[in-house]
Amino acid sequence: MDQVKTSADVLFILLGAIMVLAMHAGFAFLELGTVRKKNQVNALVKILVDFSMSTLAYFFIGYGIAYGTSFLVGADQLIAKSGYELVKFFFLLTFAAAIPAIVSGGIAERARFNPQLAATFFIVGFAYPFFEGIAWNDKLGIQPWIEAAFGAKFHDFAGSVVVHAFGGWIGLVAVILLGARRGRYNKDGGISAHPPSSIPFLALGAWILTVGWFGFNVMSAQTIDKVSGLVAVNSLMAMVGGTIAALVAGRNDPGFVHNGPLAGLVAVCAGSDVMHPAGALATGAVAGALFVYLFTLTQNRWKIDDVLGVWPLHGLCGAWGGIAAGIFGAHALGGLGGVSLAAQVIGTGLGIVIAVSAAALIYGTLRAAVGLRLDPEEEYNGADLTLHRITATAERETLW
């Protein structure tokens, strides 16, 4: 019977890993549809190669930092419990690889390919698993201290803070260190429009992410006996709340409408297992409006050229989700309890501090050592001149 249960758990978490892996196609198409046409090839290649680099970094380094498990053992040990530890790694890898996929959208259209690939290795191999281990594996004794001080640990069921806020705040630092795209902001203070190249591709990316998110959240239970329909319905309600709020706040703008459900889903990850569905709806609605307002503010007033709005979408909505778990997860607002608002604020703040510090170290070092930005010719022709030449060659061959 135990073997049957273990095999069922392996299949359960494997299906979750596949669903979240599919979300990376969503990241790719969301970026593909948002950037200008000359940078579309780069967007597709970057997401796929970043995932591959993330796999190497997390397999050999990151997973061990977070959970103390090494895969540098014989295969006979790896197949224990039907290989459950391996598929758990696969599932959590897809979370880790979401960090560079998030960052990619913010720095699009002017970042050099190879330095970003190096940044991916250090983020997924060291920075992310350091905080992941603190939040999800009680590393360094910080979670037990929070529990002793405030009556509950920092609660982040599926990664509002551990994944999304962490990636969004890293993205903000990278965007600031890179600077705006050439011609984006004029010397007279005006803003040059860089409209999305394809709303249908943008919408496709949003839909792929939305569907995959139910694996992201529901399968975070990690074993089938802990699965909860509450997580699924809370994810649904937050998605709907984010969509409606973005529709209203964004005045029917299709870009905002398709990012609205993502904002809601980012925010509900942390408390999806403890909130009442009405609380999840409110959490998603606040996130949808927050994204529209902060995206507009960062682009137009603060002149921060965050192409896909990864800081408002992931960084701020993820932080809101971490705090919202402490609000709507409480018994007083229909939640299951077992959460502390103070613990949520401290855990969220800690994640932001670690993310910003790690990003400043990684991207600051890379900028000083090899540079982060494309040269003017490369940026003018496309986000990566080599890929641009490949595309141009293919077009010439088609003409001939």
Secondary structure, 3 states (H helix, E strand, C coil): CHHHHHHHHHHHHHHHHHHHHHHHHHHHHHHHHHCCHHHHHHHHHHHHHHHHHHHHHHHHHHHHHHHCCCCCCCHHHHCHHHHHHHHHHHHHHHHHCHHHHHHHHHCCCCECHHHHHHHHHHHHHHHHHHHHHHHHHCHHHHHHHHHHHHCCCCCCCCCHHHHHHHHHHHHHHHHHHHCCCCCCECCCCCECCCCCCCHHHHHHHHHHHHHHHHHHHHHHHCCHHHCCHHHHHHHHHHHHHHHHHHHHHCCCCHHHHHHHHHHHHHHHCCCCCCCCHHHHHHHHHHHHHHHHHHHHHHHHHCCCCCCCCHHHHHHHHHHHHHHHHHHHCCHHHCCCCCCCHHHHHHHHHHHHHHHHHHHHHHHHHHHHHCCCECCHHHHHHCCCHHHHHHHHHHHHHHHC
